[in-house]
Amino acid sequence: MPLESAVRRAALAALLLASAALCCALEAGDAAPKFANPDLRGDYVRYQGVIGTKWVIINFFATWCGPCKEEIPSLEALQREVGAERLQVIVFATDKEKESVREYFERNPTNLTIVLDPYQVTYQRYNPGEDSLPTIFLVNPQGTIELRHVGYSPEFIDRVRAVVLREK
């Protein structure tokens, strides 16, 4: 019995460690998780076509989120300043209704890549166990998360700008 008990304890410990690894949002130094999400036209934006080619901002957004809406113009300006060939901003709209996202961006056109994440699959890959919007991840050209921030902060956008422009 002691051997069975030790095996059970070891299995439980392994399960707890695995669960702990899944419970927490990703941080700087972690690999960016894969994704494949449709844009507003139904075309898929895939990890393989974007991550590992340039700087990428992964932004989680909802049309009902005031700070999310406030942040979009800063992200647009940053992408224009740096250039789309060096930085791509992908906005993952977490709204359940595709039409509310489409209507929002018809009223508020943007130069950013808007993709749908209504079941929050991608959101949960980046933010396991979390529920905070907006959330931004800056992913470097090697596919590693460089910075993470929850909430809208002009100072954080300035920090992202400094990191991306430093890497010329």
C-alpha positions, 0 to 999 in steps of 0.5 A: 500500500505505501507504494500505491499511496506514493504513486497516487501522491506523485500523480496528484502533485503532477496534476496540480502542477499542470493545472497551475501552469494553465491557470495563469496569464502568459508573461514576458519570456513565454512563447506566444500561443498559436491561433487561427481566427476569422476576420470580419470578412471570414478570412482567417488570420493565422499564427503562422502568417504573422508571428515570427515575421515582425513585431505583433501586438495581440490586443483583446477587446470588446465593443462594450469595454470603454477602455478598449475603445479608448485604446484603439486610436493609440494602437492605430497611431503606433502602427502608422508610426512604426509601419505595418511592415515592422508592426502589426496590431491584431485586435481580437474582438471577444464579443459573442455577437459578430454583428455588434463587432462589424457594426462597431468597426463600420462606425469606427473604421480602423487600419488595424487587423480585427479578428473574431474570438466570440468563444474566447478560445484565443483569449483563454490561450493567452489569459488562462483563468483571467477575465480582464479587458483590454489586455495587450501582449507585445510579441517580438519577431522571434515569437516570444512575448516581450511585454504584457499589460492589462487595462488602457495606459498611454504610458504602456503604449509609449513603452511598447513604442520604445521597445519596437523602435529600439530594435531597428 
